[in-house]
């Protein structure tokens, strides 16, 4: 028989095994929740970035049958892993399926953003919210395989502990690489007084373009009006990221740092609308006393396995940059502060906003990226306008007849003061009204 049910039952009821099962179940749940967005967003209408895995394999993964099969495989593997039935095999399957889904999902045309360097060169960066989950599940599966190879296959508590150490190592590597990358990119100037005013204002304009209500009050807008206050918060975040390898020293340091990471991600969601919920869930899992290690809260450990996994994750992250999921060096908010045009749908006089997703089949961020890309191509702006007109031509509800594209340029001074300048790009129904013509900066 593949499974010895007596051994499994005795192992499940052994002292401490319940804590191990809770850890495995929560880890599986985090991965399932992280996989939901890629599974939901993949469909036959998506467009792929050239020369990516999605462009080669994506069409095979977005069919209804493939999506159902991958979803079922994930759920079954998660159940087996939680119940400690062929747990290492199940975890390897989870890692493989999740990595495939994430890679294909991140190959979509608008699954990222473009940053501009000081010298004017531009670089496409994929969204980062799935990277820690991917690296954690890969590190955990590698640690589980190592436990089996080392002869611990009949010691389920040891296998679960090694898997947990793989997760902790991935967390430490992910954030310390992020901190080092920020300093490599911007030096000690990364905690910049421009960051909060610029991005809070920019993201507020994106949300307004999507038809959401934005009230300029509370702590976020206090930071906009008092740029120097944000520098203190940024230094705190940077030092915390540099400190994350200490999670490998024992439960005490791990509890403190992972609690700080949860607060950090909740704060970035509140202040900057940056949603890294998967990271927050993994940090919360690592903050729990699971699996049970015994000993005192202040007891320190120097186990070689997590440090070895940590070192491998760090090296691969710097070696692969953003080219290979899930290893990434994540220098977030480290790009040069260049003016950004936010493209919105408004009335011809600019006084009324029309929700971009309702009429243009994309969020304001996507429409703005299309507009920015159009400037780098000959006749790109006219082609962009034709695409938007085509996209909005047959809508229910119909696009208002006075609808026009507006560009609002968001800029920030070195002192942290935001400057905005709106301008009309073009009317979307030139046959009814004279076309204002593309002239936004």
C-alpha positions as CSV (number, residue, x, y, z in Angstrom):
1,X,0.0,0.0,0.0
2,X,1.1,3.5,-0.7
3,X,0.0,4.7,2.7
4,X,0.3,3.0,6.1
5,X,-2.8,4.2,7.8
6,X,-1.8,3.0,11.3
7,X,1.5,4.9,11.0
8,X,-0.3,7.9,9.7
9,X,-2.9,7.9,12.6
10,X,-0.2,7.4,15.2
11,X,1.8,10.2,13.7
12,X,-1.2,12.6,13.6
13,X,-2.0,12.0,17.3
14,X,1.6,12.2,18.5
15,X,2.6,15.0,20.8
16,X,3.1,18.3,18.9
17,X,1.8,16.9,15.6
18,X,-1.4,19.0,15.7
19,X,0.7,22.1,15.7
20,X,2.6,20.7,12.7
21,X,-0.7,20.0,10.9
22,X,-2.0,23.5,11.5
23,X,1.3,24.9,10.0
24,X,0.9,22.7,6.9
25,X,-2.7,23.6,6.5
26,X,-2.1,27.3,6.8
27,X,0.8,27.2,4.4
28,X,-1.4,25.4,1.9
29,X,-4.2,27.9,2.4
30,X,-1.9,30.8,1.7
31,X,-0.7,29.3,-1.6
32,X,-4.3,28.5,-2.6
33,X,-5.4,32.1,-1.9
34,X,-2.4,33.4,-3.8
35,X,-3.2,31.1,-6.8
36,X,-6.8,32.4,-7.0
37,X,-6.0,35.6,-8.8
38,X,-3.9,34.0,-11.6
39,X,-6.5,31.3,-12.1
40,X,-9.3,33.9,-12.2
41,X,-7.6,36.4,-14.4
42,X,-6.4,33.9,-17.1
43,X,-8.8,33.7,-20.1
44,X,-8.7,33.3,-23.8
45,X,-8.9,37.1,-24.4
46,X,-5.6,38.0,-22.7
47,X,-2.7,39.3,-24.7
48,X,0.9,38.2,-23.9
49,X,4.2,40.0,-23.8
50,X,6.5,38.8,-26.6
51,X,9.3,36.4,-25.7
52,X,7.8,35.3,-22.4
53,X,6.7,31.9,-21.2
54,X,3.1,33.1,-21.3
55,X,3.4,33.8,-25.0
56,X,4.5,30.2,-25.6
57,X,2.5,28.2,-23.0
58,X,-0.2,30.7,-21.9
59,X,-2.8,29.7,-24.5
60,X,-2.7,26.1,-23.2
61,X,-3.2,27.1,-19.6
62,X,-6.1,29.5,-20.1
63,X,-8.6,27.0,-21.5
64,X,-11.5,26.1,-19.1
65,X,-10.3,22.5,-18.9
66,X,-6.7,23.4,-18.1
67,X,-7.8,25.9,-15.4
68,X,-10.1,23.4,-13.8
69,X,-7.5,20.7,-13.9
70,X,-4.8,22.9,-12.4
71,X,-7.2,24.1,-9.7
72,X,-8.2,20.6,-8.8
73,X,-4.6,19.4,-8.7
74,X,-3.7,22.3,-6.3
75,X,-6.6,21.6,-4.0
76,X,-5.9,17.8,-3.9
77,X,-2.2,18.4,-3.2
78,X,-3.0,20.9,-0.5
79,X,-5.3,18.4,1.2
80,X,-2.7,15.7,1.1
81,X,0.0,18.0,2.3
82,X,-2.2,19.2,5.2
83,X,-3.0,15.6,6.2
84,X,0.7,14.6,6.0
85,X,-0.1,12.0,3.3
86,X,2.7,11.9,0.8
87,X,3.4,15.4,2.1
88,X,6.7,16.1,0.3
89,X,5.4,14.8,-3.0
90,X,2.2,16.9,-2.5
91,X,4.3,20.0,-1.7
92,X,6.5,19.6,-4.8
93,X,3.2,19.4,-6.9
94,X,1.9,22.6,-5.2
95,X,5.2,24.4,-6.0
96,X,5.2,23.2,-9.6
97,X,1.6,24.2,-10.3
98,X,1.8,27.5,-8.5
99,X,5.0,28.5,-10.3
100,X,3.4,27.6,-13.7
101,X,0.3,29.7,-12.9
102,X,2.3,32.7,-11.6
103,X,4.7,32.6,-14.5
104,X,1.9,32.5,-17.1
105,X,-0.1,35.1,-15.2
106,X,2.9,37.5,-15.1
107,X,3.4,37.1,-18.8
108,X,0.3,39.0,-19.5
109,X,0.8,42.3,-21.4
110,X,-0.3,44.5,-18.5
111,X,0.9,42.4,-15.5
112,X,3.5,44.9,-14.6
113,X,4.7,48.5,-14.9
114,X,7.5,50.5,-16.6
115,X,10.1,52.4,-14.6
116,X,12.3,55.1,-16.0
117,X,15.9,55.5,-14.9
118,X,17.9,58.7,-14.4
119,X,19.3,58.4,-17.9
120,X,15.9,58.1,-19.4
121,X,16.1,54.4,-20.2
122,X,12.9,52.4,-19.4
123,X,12.5,48.9,-17.9
124,X,9.4,46.8,-17.6
125,X,8.9,45.3,-14.1
126,X,6.4,42.6,-13.3
127,X,4.1,42.9,-10.3
128,X,5.8,41.6,-7.3
129,X,3.1,40.4,-5.0
130,X,3.4,36.7,-5.9
131,X,7.2,36.5,-5.6
132,X,7.6,35.7,-1.9
133,X,4.9,33.0,-2.1
134,X,6.6,31.4,-5.0
135,X,10.0,31.5,-3.4
136,X,8.6,30.3,-0.1
137,X,6.9,27.3,-1.6
138,X,9.9,26.4,-3.7
139,X,12.2,26.7,-0.7
140,X,9.8,24.7,1.4
141,X,9.6,21.9,-1.2
142,X,13.4,21.8,-1.6
143,X,13.8,21.6,2.2
144,X,11.2,18.8,2.3
145,X,13.0,16.8,-0.4
146,X,16.3,17.4,1.5
147,X,14.7,16.0,4.7
148,X,13.7,12.8,2.8
149,X,17.1,12.5,1.2
150,X,18.7,12.9,4.7
151,X,16.8,9.9,6.0
152,X,14.0,11.6,7.8
153,X,11.1,10.3,5.7
154,X,9.8,8.3,8.7
155,X,10.0,11.4,11.0
156,X,7.1,13.6,10.0
157,X,7.8,16.2,12.7
158,X,11.4,16.6,11.4
159,X,10.1,16.9,7.8
160,X,7.6,19.6,8.7
161,X,10.3,21.5,10.7
162,X,12.6,21.5,7.7
163,X,9.8,22.7,5.5
164,X,9.0,25.5,7.9
165,X,12.7,26.5,8.0
166,X,12.6,26.7,4.2
167,X,9.7,29.2,4.5
168,X,11.5,31.3,7.1
169,X,14.6,31.3,5.0
170,X,12.7,32.5,2.0
171,X,11.1,35.4,4.0
172,X,14.5,36.5,5.3
173,X,16.1,36.3,1.8
174,X,13.2,38.1,0.1
175,X,13.3,41.2,2.3
176,X,17.1,41.5,2.8
177,X,17.5,41.3,-1.0
178,X,14.8,44.0,-1.4
179,X,16.7,46.3,1.1
180,X,20.1,45.7,-0.6
181,X,18.6,46.4,-4.0
182,X,17.1,49.7,-2.9
183,X,20.5,50.9,-1.6
184,X,22.3,49.6,-4.7
185,X,19.8,51.5,-6.8
186,X,19.4,54.8,-4.9
187,X,22.1,54.6,-2.2
188,X,21.2,56.1,1.2
189,X,18.9,58.5,-0.7
190,X,16.2,55.9,-0.9
191,X,14.4,57.3,2.1
192,X,13.4,60.3,0.1
193,X,10.9,63.0,1.2
194,X,9.4,62.8,-2.3
195,X,8.2,59.2,-2.1
196,X,5.0,59.5,0.0
197,X,3.8,62.8,-1.6
198,X,4.5,61.6,-5.1
199,X,3.0,58.1,-4.9
200,X,0.1,58.9,-2.6
201,X,-1.0,61.6,-5.1
202,X,-0.3,59.4,-8.1
203,X,-2.3,56.4,-6.8
204,X,-5.1,58.7,-5.7
205,X,-5.4,59.9,-9.3
206,X,-5.5,56.3,-10.5
207,X,-8.3,55.4,-8.1
208,X,-10.2,58.5,-9.1
209,X,-9.9,57.5,-12.7
210,X,-11.3,54.1,-11.8
211,X,-14.4,55.9,-10.4
212,X,-13.5,55.5,-6.7
213,X,-14.0,58.2,-4.1
214,X,-10.8,59.6,-2.7
215,X,-10.9,61.9,0.4
216,X,-7.7,63.9,1.0
217,X,-7.6,63.4,4.7
218,X,-5.9,61.2,7.4
219,X,-2.3,60.1,7.8
220,X,-1.6,59.6,4.0
221,X,-2.4,63.2,3.2
222,X,-0.6,64.4,6.3
223,X,2.5,62.8,4.8
224,X,1.8,64.6,1.5
225,X,1.7,67.9,3.3
226,X,4.6,67.1,5.6
227,X,7.2,65.3,3.4
228,X,9.9,65.1,6.1
229,X,7.7,62.9,8.3
230,X,7.7,60.2,5.7
231,X,11.5,60.0,5.7
232,X,11.4,58.6,9.3
233,X,8.9,55.9,8.2
234,X,11.1,55.0,5.2
235,X,14.2,54.6,7.3
236,X,12.3,52.4,9.7
237,X,11.1,50.1,6.8
238,X,14.6,49.9,5.3
239,X,16.2,48.9,8.6
240,X,13.5,46.4,9.2
241,X,14.2,44.8,5.8
242,X,17.9,44.6,6.5
243,X,17.1,42.9,9.9
244,X,14.9,40.1,8.5
245,X,17.7,37.4,8.4
246,X,17.4,37.4,12.2
247,X,14.2,35.4,11.8
248,X,16.4,32.4,11.4
249,X,17.9,32.8,14.9
250,X,14.8,31.6,16.8
251,X,11.2,32.2,17.6
252,X,11.7,35.4,19.6
253,X,13.4,37.3,16.8
254,X,11.0,35.8,14.3
255,X,7.9,36.8,16.2
256,X,9.1,40.4,16.5
257,X,10.2,40.8,12.9
258,X,7.3,39.0,11.3
259,X,4.8,41.0,13.4
260,X,6.6,44.2,12.1
261,X,6.3,42.8,8.5
262,X,2.6,42.3,8.9
263,X,2.2,45.9,10.2
264,X,4.5,47.1,7.3
265,X,2.3,45.5,4.6
266,X,-1.0,46.7,6.2
267,X,0.5,50.2,6.3
268,X,1.6,50.2,2.7
269,X,-1.9,49.0,1.7
270,X,-3.4,51.9,3.7
271,X,-0.9,54.6,2.7
272,X,0.0,53.6,-0.9
273,X,-2.7,51.2,-2.0
274,X,0.1,48.6,-2.5
275,X,-1.5,45.2,-1.9
276,X,1.0,42.5,-0.8
277,X,-1.5,40.4,1.1
278,X,0.3,37.2,0.3
279,X,3.4,38.5,1.9
280,X,1.5,39.6,5.0
281,X,-0.1,36.2,5.3
282,X,3.2,34.4,5.1
283,X,4.7,36.8,7.7
284,X,1.7,36.2,10.0
285,X,2.2,32.4,9.6
286,X,5.9,32.7,10.5
287,X,5.0,34.7,13.6
288,X,3.0,31.8,15.0
289,X,4.7,29.2,17.2
290,X,4.4,26.6,14.5
291,X,5.6,24.0,14.1
292,X,6.2,23.5,17.9
293,X,9.9,23.8,18.7
294,X,9.7,23.8,22.5
295,X,12.1,25.8,24.5
296,X,11.9,29.4,25.8
297,X,10.9,32.5,23.8
298,X,14.4,33.9,24.0
299,X,16.2,30.7,23.0
300,X,18.4,31.1,19.9
301,X,19.0,28.5,17.2
302,X,21.8,28.3,14.6
303,X,20.5,25.4,12.5
304,X,22.5,25.2,9.2
305,X,19.6,24.2,6.9
306,X,17.7,27.6,6.9
307,X,20.9,29.5,6.5
308,X,21.9,27.4,3.5
309,X,18.4,27.9,1.9
310,X,18.7,31.6,2.7
311,X,22.0,31.9,1.0
312,X,20.8,30.0,-2.1
313,X,17.7,32.3,-2.3
314,X,19.8,35.4,-2.0
315,X,22.3,34.3,-4.7
316,X,19.6,33.3,-7.1
317,X,17.6,36.5,-6.6
318,X,20.6,38.7,-7.5
319,X,21.6,36.4,-10.3
320,X,18.2,36.2,-12.0
321,X,17.0,39.7,-11.3
322,X,13.4,39.9,-12.7
323,X,14.1,37.3,-15.5
324,X,13.2,34.1,-13.6
325,X,10.2,33.9,-11.3
326,X,10.1,33.9,-8.3
327,X,13.6,35.2,-7.8
328,X,13.6,39.0,-7.9
329,X,15.7,41.8,-6.4
330,X,12.6,44.1,-5.9
331,X,14.0,47.7,-5.6
332,X,10.5,49.0,-5.2
333,X,10.0,52.8,-5.3
334,X,13.7,53.2,-6.3
335,X,13.1,54.5,-9.8
336,X,13.9,58.1,-10.7
337,X,11.1,60.6,-9.9
338,X,10.0,61.4,-13.4
339,X,6.7,63.1,-14.3
340,X,3.9,60.6,-14.9
341,X,0.9,61.1,-17.0
342,X,-2.4,59.7,-15.6
343,X,-4.9,59.2,-18.5
344,X,-8.5,59.4,-17.5
345,X,-11.9,59.6,-19.2
346,X,-13.7,62.9,-18.5
347,X,-16.2,65.3,-20.0
348,X,-14.9,67.6,-22.7
349,X,-14.6,70.5,-20.1
350,X,-12.8,68.2,-17.6
351,X,-15.3,68.6,-14.8
352,X,-16.9,65.1,-14.8
353,X,-14.9,61.9,-14.6
354,X,-16.1,58.6,-16.2
355,X,-14.9,55.4,-14.7
356,X,-12.1,53.9,-16.9
357,X,-12.8,50.2,-16.2
358,X,-16.5,50.7,-17.1
359,X,-15.8,52.0,-20.6
360,X,-12.2,51.2,-21.6
361,X,-12.0,47.5,-20.4
362,X,-8.9,48.3,-18.3
363,X,-8.0,50.2,-15.2
364,X,-6.6,53.7,-15.3
365,X,-3.1,52.4,-14.7
366,X,-3.4,50.2,-17.8
367,X,-4.7,53.1,-20.0
368,X,-1.9,55.3,-18.7
369,X,0.7,52.7,-19.6
370,X,-0.7,52.4,-23.1
371,X,-0.5,56.1,-23.5
372,X,3.1,56.2,-22.3
373,X,4.1,53.4,-24.6
374,X,2.5,55.2,-27.5
375,X,5.0,58.1,-27.2
376,X,7.9,55.8,-28.1
377,X,6.4,54.7,-31.4
378,X,5.9,56.6,-34.7
379,X,2.3,57.4,-35.1
380,X,1.8,55.7,-31.8
381,X,-0.4,58.3,-30.3
382,X,-2.9,58.2,-33.1
383,X,-3.0,54.4,-33.0
384,X,-3.6,54.6,-29.2
385,X,-6.5,56.9,-29.8
386,X,-8.0,54.6,-32.4
387,X,-7.7,51.6,-30.0
388,X,-9.4,53.5,-27.2
389,X,-12.2,54.7,-29.6
390,X,-12.7,51.2,-30.8
391,X,-12.7,49.8,-27.3
392,X,-15.3,52.4,-26.1
393,X,-17.5,52.4,-29.3
394,X,-20.0,49.8,-28.3
395,X,-20.7,50.0,-24.6
396,X,-23.6,49.3,-22.3
397,X,-24.1,51.8,-20.8
398,X,-22.9,53.8,-23.7
399,X,-19.9,56.2,-23.4
400,X,-21.2,59.8,-22.9
401,X,-21.1,61.8,-26.1
402,X,-18.9,64.5,-24.5
403,X,-16.3,61.9,-23.3
404,X,-12.6,62.9,-23.8
405,X,-9.2,61.6,-22.8
406,X,-7.4,63.9,-20.4
407,X,-3.8,63.6,-19.3
408,X,-2.9,64.9,-15.8
409,X,0.9,65.1,-15.3
410,X,2.0,64.3,-11.7
411,X,5.4,65.7,-10.7
412,X,7.2,66.4,-7.4
413,X,9.9,68.8,-6.4
414,X,13.0,67.7,-4.5
415,X,11.4,69.3,-1.4
416,X,8.5,66.9,-1.7
417,X,5.9,69.3,-3.1
418,X,3.5,67.8,-5.7
419,X,2.8,69.6,-8.9
420,X,-0.1,68.5,-11.2
421,X,-1.0,69.9,-14.7
422,X,-4.1,68.6,-16.5
423,X,-4.5,68.9,-20.3
424,X,-6.9,67.6,-22.9
425,X,-5.6,64.8,-25.1
426,X,-8.5,64.3,-27.5
427,X,-12.2,64.0,-27.8
428,X,-13.4,60.5,-28.4
429,X,-16.2,61.4,-30.7
430,X,-14.6,63.7,-33.2
431,X,-17.5,63.2,-35.7
432,X,-19.8,64.9,-33.2
433,X,-17.4,67.6,-31.9
434,X,-14.2,69.0,-33.2
435,X,-11.2,66.9,-32.2
436,X,-9.0,68.6,-29.6
437,X,-6.1,66.7,-31.1
438,X,-3.4,64.9,-29.2
439,X,-1.3,67.5,-27.5
440,X,-0.8,66.5,-23.9
441,X,2.7,66.3,-22.6
